[in-house]
Amino acid sequence: ADSFCAIETFGRARESWLRTFLGLRHGIPTHDTIGRVLAALDPQALGEAFRQWVAAVARLTQGEVVAIDGKTLRRSFLEAGSSVFVHMVSAWATNNGVVLGQVKTEEKSNEITAIPRLLKLLNIKGCLVTIDAMGCQKQISADIQEAGANYLLAVKDNQPTLSAEVTAIFEHCRREPAAFGVDFNETHNTGHGRTEIRRCWTTNMVESVSHLEEWKGLQSLVMIEAERTVAGKTSTEHRYYISSCKSISAQSALQAARKHWGIENELHWVLDVVFREDDCRVRAGNAAENFAVMRHLSLNLLKSVKNTKLSIKLRRMSAAWDQEFLMRVLTAYPDVG
């Protein structure tokens, strides 16, 4: 159900079944009532309840990659022509395949201020946090270290001095790999009409980084070269990272960088294509933010169902059609009340 009217319609269609575990003293609430509740509900309280639930059902493994990234709810504006949208920053556990938590960026702010707030809410001890260039900030690197986690942060031109220095270091490393203690790894993938070769170099020669002490825990540098060939045309892209992992191997760095994109492919893409998040016009009060949390809750539950090869889209449809399957979704975590 992607709207308040759809929620009410589902409730009326399944009222007798819902009454087996809900009181419903006044019957199924109208879509207006459902909308008012979600608009008035404290998003911080809902978000904390969500995080506590995830902490109870998802056990993060040592070294698990936790990807952090933001996503704008494209139709969450209040007035036509408005540039004020709801923008959510989420944490995605790549091994577990679940959303760990989310926060909304403040108005007239961005992910740089939201990421530290999210980090303080999560238990990520022992994990490897990956963030794109927006999150490559000295305070964020310190916050991740204080949380007992390591980081792999993309470096781009928003940190011009750091970017230039890391690029220069790898120019020397590639000329004299033995002298700089460089580790190397290469992977090949072919499919869907394209061939991709990824090459990764890592080094712990960080002494040339300016103000090194301000990047808390910085111990390794990473360069990834992605070569893609499609229809006979080849393009090459270079990406750079800083990491708090001591002597991170090229293989581990390459795997972590690839896993980071899981938040785009397995979360943001699914929210847009399957849950139609960008088409959702829910926006009054706190409703847009709260509805985003409910989508994350639904996705976590749907992904947790075992012994099925159904896509997330078909799992949603099955939950609407098949009462037995719906119960499998709702009881996917039987030990948590």
C-alpha positions in Angstrom: 0.0 0.0 0.0 1.6 3.2 -1.2 -1.0 5.7 0.0 -3.4 6.3 3.0 -6.3 5.4 0.8 -4.6 2.1 -0.2 -4.0 1.3 3.5 -7.6 1.9 4.4 -8.7 -0.2 1.4 -6.5 -3.1 2.5 -7.8 -2.8 6.1 -11.4 -3.1 5.0 -10.7 -6.0 2.8 -8.9 -7.9 5.6 -10.9 -6.6 8.6 -12.1 -9.9 9.9 -8.5 -11.3 9.8 -7.1 -8.2 11.4 -9.5 -8.5 14.2 -7.9 -11.8 15.2 -5.0 -9.8 16.7 -6.2 -6.1 16.8 -9.0 -4.7 18.9 -10.4 -2.3 16.3 -13.1 -1.1 18.7 -14.1 1.6 16.2 -13.5 -0.4 13.1 -11.0 0.4 10.3 -9.8 4.0 10.5 -10.4 6.2 7.5 -7.5 7.3 5.3 -7.8 10.8 6.7 -7.2 9.4 10.2 -4.3 7.3 9.1 -2.8 10.3 7.4 -3.2 12.5 10.5 -1.6 9.9 12.7 1.5 9.5 10.5 1.7 13.3 10.1 1.6 13.8 13.9 3.8 10.9 15.0 7.2 11.9 16.4 9.7 10.7 13.7 12.5 10.6 16.2 10.5 8.2 18.4 9.5 6.1 15.5 13.1 6.0 14.2 14.4 5.0 17.6 11.8 2.2 17.8 12.9 1.0 14.3 16.6 1.0 15.3 15.9 -0.9 18.5 13.9 -3.5 16.5 16.7 -3.9 13.9 19.3 -4.2 16.6 17.3 -7.1 18.1 16.9 -9.0 14.8 20.1 -8.2 12.9 23.5 -9.4 14.1 26.3 -7.5 12.5 29.4 -9.5 11.7 32.9 -8.4 12.5 34.1 -6.2 9.6 30.7 -6.0 8.0 30.5 -3.2 5.5 27.9 -0.6 6.5 27.2 1.8 3.7 25.8 5.3 4.4 24.2 7.4 1.7 21.3 9.8 1.2 18.2 9.8 -0.9 15.7 12.6 -1.7 12.0 11.9 -1.6 11.3 13.6 -4.9 7.6 14.4 -4.4 7.7 15.4 -0.8 7.5 19.1 -1.4 4.6 21.0 0.1 4.0 23.6 -2.7 4.4 23.4 -6.4 7.8 24.8 -7.5 9.2 24.4 -4.0 12.8 23.3 -3.6 12.3 22.0 -0.1 12.3 18.2 -0.2 12.6 15.5 2.5 16.1 14.0 2.3 16.8 10.9 4.2 20.3 9.5 5.1 20.3 5.8 5.7 22.7 3.1 6.9 22.7 -0.2 5.0 24.2 -3.4 6.4 25.5 -5.1 3.2 25.9 -8.6 4.6 22.6 -8.7 6.4 20.8 -6.8 3.6 18.8 -4.6 6.0 18.4 -0.9 6.8 20.0 -0.2 10.2 18.5 3.3 10.6 17.9 6.6 9.0 17.7 10.3 9.8 16.3 13.3 7.9 18.6 16.1 7.0 17.6 19.4 8.5 16.2 22.1 6.2 18.9 24.3 4.6 21.5 21.6 5.6 22.9 18.5 3.9 24.3 15.0 4.6 27.4 16.4 6.3 25.4 17.4 9.3 23.0 14.4 9.2 25.7 11.6 9.0 27.2 12.4 12.5 23.7 12.3 14.0 23.0 8.9 12.4 26.4 7.5 13.5 25.6 8.4 17.1 22.4 6.4 16.9 23.9 3.1 15.6 25.9 0.3 17.1 28.5 -0.2 14.4 31.4 -1.4 16.6 33.7 -3.6 14.6 32.2 -2.7 11.2 33.7 -0.9 8.2 31.7 2.2 7.3 31.8 3.3 3.7 30.6 6.8 2.6 30.9 8.7 -0.7 32.9 11.9 -1.1 30.2 14.0 0.7 31.1 12.2 3.9 34.8 12.6 3.6 35.1 15.0 6.5 37.5 15.1 9.4 34.7 15.2 12.0 33.0 12.2 10.4 36.2 10.2 10.4 36.5 11.0 14.1 32.9 10.0 14.8 33.3 6.6 13.1 36.5 5.9 15.1 34.8 6.9 18.3 32.0 4.4 17.5 34.6 1.6 17.4 34.4 1.2 13.7 36.7 1.6 10.7 36.1 3.8 7.7 36.6 3.8 3.9 35.8 7.3 2.6 35.8 8.3 -1.0 38.1 11.3 -1.8 37.1 13.8 -4.5 37.5 17.5 -5.2 35.4 18.6 -2.2 38.7 18.0 -0.4 41.1 19.4 -3.0 44.3 19.3 -1.0 43.7 15.7 0.2 42.6 14.6 -3.3 45.7 16.1 -4.9 48.0 14.5 -2.3 46.5 11.0 -2.5 46.6 11.2 -6.4 50.3 12.2 -6.2 51.1 9.4 -3.7 49.7 6.8 -6.0 51.6 8.2 -9.0 54.8 7.4 -7.1 53.4 4.1 -5.8 52.7 2.8 -9.3 56.2 3.7 -10.5 57.9 2.0 -7.5 55.4 -0.4 -5.9 58.0 -2.3 -3.9 59.4 0.8 -2.3 56.0 1.9 -1.1 54.7 -1.5 0.1 51.9 -1.5 -2.4 49.3 -4.3 -2.5 47.5 -5.0 -5.8 44.4 -6.9 -6.8 42.5 -7.2 -10.1 39.1 -8.7 -11.0 37.4 -9.3 -14.4 33.6 -9.4 -15.0 31.8 -10.0 -18.2 28.0 -9.8 -18.8 25.1 -7.8 -20.2 27.2 -6.9 -23.2 30.1 -5.3 -21.3 33.4 -6.2 -19.8 34.7 -4.6 -16.6 38.2 -4.8 -15.2 38.8 -3.4 -11.7 42.3 -2.9 -10.5 43.0 -1.8 -6.9 46.2 -0.6 -5.2 46.6 0.0 -1.5 49.4 1.5 0.6 49.9 2.6 4.2 52.3 5.4 3.1 50.2 8.2 4.6 53.0 10.4 5.9 52.7 12.8 2.9 49.1 13.7 3.8 48.8 17.2 5.2 47.5 17.6 8.7 47.5 13.8 9.0 46.6 14.0 12.7 43.3 15.7 11.9 42.1 12.7 10.0 41.6 10.5 13.0 42.9 6.9 12.5 44.0 7.4 8.9 46.3 4.5 8.1 45.8 3.4 4.5 45.2 4.9 1.0 43.3 3.2 -1.8 43.1 3.7 -5.5 40.7 1.8 -7.8 40.9 1.8 -11.6 37.7 0.7 -13.3 38.0 -0.1 -17.0 34.7 -0.7 -18.8 34.3 -1.9 -22.4 30.9 -1.6 -24.1 30.3 -2.1 -27.8 34.0 -1.9 -28.5 34.4 1.4 -26.6 36.5 1.5 -23.5 36.4 4.1 -20.7 38.5 4.3 -17.6 37.7 5.9 -14.2 40.0 6.3 -11.2 38.6 6.5 -7.6 40.5 7.3 -4.4 39.8 6.5 -0.8 41.2 7.0 2.7 40.8 4.3 5.3 41.5 3.7 9.0 42.2 0.0 8.4 45.8 -0.7 9.0 47.5 -2.2 5.9 44.1 -2.9 4.2 44.6 -5.5 1.4 43.7 -4.5 -2.2 41.3 -7.4 -2.3 39.4 -6.3 0.8 39.3 -2.6 -0.3 38.0 -3.6 -3.7 35.3 -5.8 -2.2 34.3 -3.1 0.3 34.1 -0.4 -2.4 31.8 -2.7 -4.5 29.7 -3.6 -1.5 29.0 0.1 -0.9 27.0 0.3 -4.1 24.6 -2.2 -2.5 22.8 0.8 -0.8 22.0 2.1 -4.3 21.2 -1.2 -6.0 19.4 -3.1 -3.1 17.9 -0.2 -1.2 17.4 3.1 -3.2 16.7 1.3 -6.5 14.2 -1.0 -4.8 12.5 1.9 -3.0 12.1 3.8 -6.3 11.1 0.9 -8.6 9.2 -1.4 -6.3 7.9 0.9 -3.6 7.4 3.9 -6.0 8.9 6.1 -3.4 9.7 9.0 -5.7 6.0 9.0 -6.9 4.6 9.2 -3.3 2.8 12.5 -2.5 2.6 11.8 1.2 4.0 15.1 2.7 1.8 16.6 5.4 3.6 17.2 8.8 6.0 14.4 9.6 4.2 11.9 7.2 6.9 11.8 4.5 9.6 11.0 7.0 7.5 8.5 8.9 6.3 6.8 5.7 10.0 6.4 4.6 10.7 4.6 7.9 7.7 2.3 7.3 9.0 1.5 3.8 12.4 0.5 5.4 10.6 -1.6 7.9 8.6 -3.4 5.1 11.7 -4.0 3.0 13.6 -5.5 6.0 10.6 -7.8 6.7 10.2 -8.9 3.1 13.9 -9.6 2.7 13.9 -11.7 5.8 11.5 -14.3 4.4 13.4 -17.6 3.9 13.0 -20.3 1.3 11.6 -18.2 -1.4 13.1 -17.0 -4.7 10.4 -14.3 -5.3 11.6 -10.8 -6.1 10.7 -8.0 -3.6 8.0 -6.9 -6.0 6.4 -10.3 -6.0 6.8 -10.6 -2.3 4.8 -7.4 -1.8 2.1 -8.7 -4.1 2.1 -12.1 -2.4 1.7 -10.5 1.0 -1.4 -8.7 -0.4 -2.9 -11.8 -2.1 -1.8 -14.7 0.1 -2.7 -14.5 3.9 -0.3 -17.4 4.6 2.6 -15.6 3.0 1.7 -12.4 4.8 2.0 -14.3 8.1 5.4 -15.5 7.1 6.4 -11.9 6.6 5.0 -10.7 9.9 6.5 -13.6 11.8 9.9 -13.6 10.0 11.5 -12.7 13.4 9.5 -14.9 15.8 11.7 -14.2 18.8 11.1 -10.5 18.8 7.8 -9.2 20.0 
